[in-house]
């Protein structure tokens, strides 16, 4: 799937996140959103378009990728990190 996205100019990213034994919910989601913020902020240096980034994953990673898009604007799910 990532290759198909790349063929369309979209950067596919499987974000790293802390597991439940390391941190409690919603820290996992905060990690994923921090990854997105860092990618968008660094897009110019990385040579990618900040609006052409897709999260991908399987199982819990797919769930977090989906959760990263909803609910927009909810500060309790945004976190404040810029990547780890």
C-alpha angles and dihedrals in degrees: 000000000000091000091053090051091048090053086060093049096260121133109225115206132186101203120216115233140176117263126233093263088058101042141001127247129306091030089085090058091044088057092052092047091048088054090053092048091050093048092050093046091047097040094109093052091046094047095239132123110250091219093051100067123116129187115223133182148136129245108339091006091056090048091052091046089055094044091052089070096050138092096017116208096017103136094200089065098040101070121196104249126113097207136300 
